[in-house]
Amino acid sequence: MHAITIPEPGGPEALVWAEVPDPVPAEGEVVVEVVASAVNRADLLQRQGFYDPPPGTSPYPGLECSGRIAALGPGVSGWSVGDEVCALLVGGGYAEKVAVPVGQLLPVPDGVDLVTAAALPEATSTVWSNVFMIAHLRPGETLLVHGGASGIGTMAIQLAKAVGARVAVTAGSPEKLARCAELGADILIDYREQDFVEELRKATDGAGADVILDIVGAKYLDRNVKALAVNGRLAIIGMQGGVKGELNIGALFAKRGAITATTLRARPLHEKTAIVAAVREHVWPLVGAGTVRPVVHRTVPMPRAAEAHRAVDSGDHVGKVLLLAPQR
């Protein structure tokens, strides 16, 4: 098969389409013939040499895919060759084939085509696990989403609205904020022109956000605590604004607040299996009903992954950029 390899870390030009060995399914795995994958920020970090895959896993980037099951490993039941699926991956999505533990497989939801399904696994798993399984967002509460126009952000807006929450977002342009509003966002904040702490306070009569989903990290830590409501929960899922910040413990005490920080890729299989099962139970019916939809900015042929990485690097996209695998 062919896959996107990274012979040496670097810019988008470091991504090389090359011939590599086919995957062989281990116990409890299937091989998926990939139709599409999606570009995530973690892939950009891996390309630059800052986010190595866990030991013993695929060296190729790609944390999600859609496609058809091509082979079953020992001990696999409940799935058949030819089934159309999408999957949460530890890596290897930028390839013509990938081995996937069955616990990380999902059927393609009703009303979604096979290509577009590649935009779902990572975003739905990240949002559901952090906003609902950990931070326990409830109806009537306010969620603040940083990067509302991202793949994660567009999914978080829709899922929060689907459960009856109020949604505030930050984004870097009026055009992106308009797209967020189309998805249901109630409070629109241009982080380049406005202070999100003050804008959120004004919009919530001083209460703040019950849950904050943050992709920025250190740069926003102090202001995120200020933006929390009493008993608020801050879920940090990214480090685009650095890894070291100063935390005012007194301010956190005053809010009776909680801070969690998680990544999905390094979680053990049993945890990812539980998250994927929860997504299938709670999110897939919303997708099937059309209440929640994946947002795709553009598609790019997989051998031209460098072009897709430049598009995501630019920050001009709304939703997901997908990679289309060559079809034999």
Helices and strands as residue ranges (DSSP letters): E 2-5, G 12-14, E 16-19, E 29-38, H 41-47, E 64-72, E 84-88, E 97-101, G 102-104, E 105-107, G 116-119, H 121-127, I 128-134, E 142-146, H 151-162, E 166-171, H 174-183, E 187-190, H 196-203, E 209-214, G 218-220, H 221-227, E 228-236, H 249-255, E 258-261, H 269-282, H 284-288, E 296-301, G 302-304, H 305-314, E 320-324
